[in-house]
Amino acid sequence: MFALIDCNNFYAACERLFEPRLEGVPVGVLSNNDGCVIARSEEFKALDIPMGIPTHKIDPALRRRVVLKSSNYTLYGDLSARVQQVLARQVPTLEPYSIDECFLDLRGLQEDWHALGARLVRSVVREVGLPVSIGIAPTRTLAKLANRQAKAQSTRPQVCVWTHADAPDLTAHLRRLSPRDVWGVGERLNARLAGMGVLTAAALRETPDSELRRRFSVVLARTATELNGHPCLSMSDLETPRRSILCSRSFGRPLRDHNALAGALRHHCQRAGEKLRRDAMQASAIGVYLRTNPHHAGTFRHACEWTALPFPSADTQQLNRAAQRLLARLWQPAAYQKLGIMLAELTPRQQSQTTLFDGAEPARREALMEAWDAIRARYGRQALTLGPQPIDASWQMNSAYRSACYTTRWDELPRARAR
Amino acid sequence: MSMTPIALAASTSAPASSDTLSRGASGFPSPADDYREAPLDLHHHLVRRPASTFFMRLEGDDHRHAGLHHGDLLVIDRAISPRPGHWLVAAIDGELSVLHLERREAQLYLAPSRPGLATLPFEADDDRLWGVICYAIHALPATGEEPAESSCLR
C-alpha cells in the first residue's frame, strides 16, 4: 500500500498558523515579486478570483475583501520539513514529492489503514498545526486519486482508503473520472484517448496493455496497470508537469563528504534545468532535501529546506547556486543515502515578467543555456558539466506583503499577548 | 530551526574535525580523548521535539505575578497535551494569547490575568488551543537584552 499526504491549501494554512485573525478570511498568496496569485484559501476560491491572475487585475472591490500575502518560502519550507519529520517518525519510508505533498511507502505494513491514516492526519494537525488529507491505496497513482477524494470530504480527519483496486466505490469513482485527472495523463493524451473512445479513468484501465503500448507509450500502459492496483511506477517516472519538478537519487553507498554531495547536487540541478527548458518552464522556488538510510542502524536524519529564487529561472547555474547554499546550511556530518531537489511555482517561460522592476533572466543567459543544452545533446552529457559554484551574496526581491519568518529568525518571532 | 535532525545521537553530533583539534603540536592524541563528551547543548535540552516546538515572544506584563515578563522567550511544544496548571498559547479574538489553564469543579477554564477579562470555558479538544508553553526564558539586566516598554495598553 501507498499513501499520499497533502497539506490543504498549504501556503494559506502556513500564513494562518501564526496569524489566527486570518481564519475564515479569504487569503491569497502571491508569486515571487508579488506578480500574481499562486495559492488561495477556500474562501478566496469561493470569490471566483482565478489562480494566476495578475495582482493588479484583481477587482478593487474584491481586493478590499481579501488578504494578500507575498510568498514566504522560508516559512513554508520550515513547516514542510516539520510535517515530513512528524510523518517520518511513524512510517518506514517517506518520499517528499513537492513542498506540500509526500508519498509514504507502506508496503510490508499490516495495519488498519483507516486508523493509520487518521493517526497520521491528527499528528500533523496537532504537532505542526496544518490541516492535511491522506489517500491510501495499493499504488501511488490510486493513492493520489484517493487523496483528492479525501479532500472532498467535509468530515475530519480527511482520510480515504481503497484497499483493493476492484473495491466498488473505487470502480464507481473511476467511471466518473476523466483520464485527464489521472496522474501523468495530460491534456494532449486525454484528447487522443477521447479520440479512441476512452472517456473515463475506468475505461483507461480496461484498455488492453498491448494497445496502450502500441498506440501510446510504456508509461501510459504502466499508469493503466497502476489503476488496476499493481504498483509499477516509481516517483521519478512521473511528475506533475505544471506545478513542480523533482530530481532525486539514492546513492549506491552512503555519502558523508560535503563535496561529494555538492557534486551530486550539481548533477540534479543540471537535470532539473534541462527538464525546465525542455518544457519551456521556469521555477521560482527550489528545495533541497537530504536523508540517511531509514533502515540502517544508528541515527536517522531527514533535512529539507526551501528558498525563493531571485527571479523565475530555468538557468542551471542559477538553480545550482541557490541549491548549493541550501546544502551548505543543511549539511551535518552523517552518512547520507539520498539527496534530491524540488522546484516549485513553475510558470511558462513566455509569461516571464520582463519589466525593469521585476527582474528576469537576461536574454544572454537564455542563449547560454540553449548552447549548453545543444552541446550536451550533441556530444553527450559528460561533455559539459557544471563545475563548483561560488556562493553568492544575499539577494533582494519584491515582497511587500511577506509574513515574518516566524520559525527561522530570532528577530521575527511571533508575538503572544498576555491576557 | 531550519534543520530538522531526528533523534540526533550525542555520539554523532561531535564535530568530525575535533579529532584533529585535540592533537597537540607533537601529533600525539590527548589522553583526555577517552573522557571526551559532547558539550551541553541548551537547544537540545529545551527543544525535545523539534518538529512540534516553536518559539514566541511574550507581549505584555499581565502575567508578571507568575514570573512571565514582557519580552520573555516562550518555548512552545504543540505535542504536549494541556493539563490544568499549564500555560497555553491560544488563538483568542484572532490573536495569539497567553493564558493559564485552570480547573474549577469539573470544568476547564482559560484564565486571564488582566483585570476585566472573563474566564473562558475550555473543551478537551478545543480549536483555540495553539500549544503548551514549556519554558519562558527571561533575560536579566546583564544581558543587555531588556525589552523595550510593553506596547500592551491596559
Boltz contact constraints between the chains, C-beta under 6 A:
constraints:
  - contact:
      token1: [A, 20]
      token2: [B, 91]
      max_distance: 6.0
  - contact:
      token1: [A, 20]
      token2: [B, 94]
      max_distance: 6.0
  - contact:
      token1: [A, 21]
      token2: [B, 94]
      max_distance: 6.0
  - contact:
      token1: [A, 78]
      token2: [B, 2]
      max_distance: 6.0
  - contact:
      token1: [A, 81]
      token2: [B, 4]
      max_distance: 6.0
  - contact:
      token1: [A, 82]
      token2: [B, 51]
      max_distance: 6.0
  - contact:
      token1: [A, 85]
      token2: [B, 4]
      max_distance: 6.0
  - contact:
      token1: [A, 85]
      token2: [B, 51]
      max_distance: 6.0
  - contact:
      token1: [A, 86]
      token2: [B, 51]
      max_distance: 6.0
  - contact:
      token1: [A, 127]
      token2: [B, 51]
      max_distance: 6.0
  - contact:
      token1: [A, 127]
      token2: [B, 52]
      max_distance: 6.0
  - contact:
      token1: [A, 127]
      token2: [B, 78]
      max_distance: 6.0
  - contact:
      token1: [A, 127]
      token2: [B, 79]
      max_distance: 6.0
  - contact:
      token1: [A, 299]
      token2: [B, 7]
      max_distance: 6.0
  - contact:
      token1: [A, 299]
      token2: [B, 8]
      max_distance: 6.0
  - contact:
      token1: [A, 299]
      token2: [B, 9]
      max_distance: 6.0
  - contact:
      token1: [A, 299]
      token2: [B, 12]
      max_distance: 6.0
  - contact:
      token1: [A, 300]
      token2: [B, 6]
      max_distance: 6.0
  - contact:
      token1: [A, 301]
      token2: [B, 5]
      max_distance: 6.0
  - contact:
      token1: [A, 302]
      token2: [B, 6]
      max_distance: 6.0
  - contact:
      token1: [A, 303]
      token2: [B, 3]
      max_distance: 6.0
  - contact:
      token1: [A, 303]
      token2: [B, 4]
      max_distance: 6.0
  - contact:
      token1: [A, 305]
      token2: [B, 2]
      max_distance: 6.0
  - contact:
      token1: [A, 333]
      token2: [B, 16]
      max_distance: 6.0
  - contact:
      token1: [A, 407]
      token2: [B, 1]
      max_distance: 6.0
  - contact:
      token1: [A, 408]
      token2: [B, 1]
      max_distance: 6.0
  - contact:
      token1: [A, 408]
      token2: [B, 2]
      max_distance: 6.0
  - contact:
      token1: [A, 413]
      token2: [B, 55]
      max_distance: 6.0
  - contact:
      token1: [A, 413]
      token2: [B, 56]
      max_distance: 6.0
  - contact:
      token1: [A, 413]
      token2: [B, 57]
      max_distance: 6.0
  - contact:
      token1: [A, 414]
      token2: [B, 56]
      max_distance: 6.0
  - contact:
      token1: [A, 414]
      token2: [B, 96]
      max_distance: 6.0
  - contact:
      token1: [A, 415]
      token2: [B, 57]
      max_distance: 6.0
  - contact:
      token1: [A, 415]
      token2: [B, 59]
      max_distance: 6.0
  - contact:
      token1: [A, 416]
      token2: [B, 56]
      max_distance: 6.0
  - contact:
      token1: [A, 416]
      token2: [B, 58]
      max_distance: 6.0
  - contact:
      token1: [A, 416]
      token2: [B, 89]
      max_distance: 6.0
  - contact:
      token1: [A, 416]
      token2: [B, 96]
      max_distance: 6.0
  - contact:
      token1: [A, 416]
      token2: [B, 98]
      max_distance: 6.0
  - contact:
      token1: [A, 417]
      token2: [B, 59]
      max_distance: 6.0
  - contact:
      token1: [A, 417]
      token2: [B, 60]
      max_distance: 6.0
  - contact:
      token1: [A, 417]
      token2: [B, 95]
      max_distance: 6.0
  - contact:
      token1: [A, 417]
      token2: [B, 97]
      max_distance: 6.0
  - contact:
      token1: [A, 418]
      token2: [B, 60]
      max_distance: 6.0
  - contact:
      token1: [A, 418]
      token2: [B, 62]
      max_distance: 6.0
  - contact:
      token1: [A, 418]
      token2: [B, 63]
      max_distance: 6.0
  - contact:
      token1: [A, 418]
      token2: [B, 98]
      max_distance: 6.0
  - contact:
      token1: [A, 419]
      token2: [B, 97]
      max_distance: 6.0
  - contact:
      token1: [A, 419]
      token2: [B, 99]
      max_distance: 6.0
  - contact:
      token1: [A, 419]
      token2: [B, 112]
      max_distance: 6.0
  - contact:
      token1: [A, 419]
      token2: [B, 114]
      max_distance: 6.0
  - contact:
      token1: [A, 419]
      token2: [B, 117]
      max_distance: 6.0
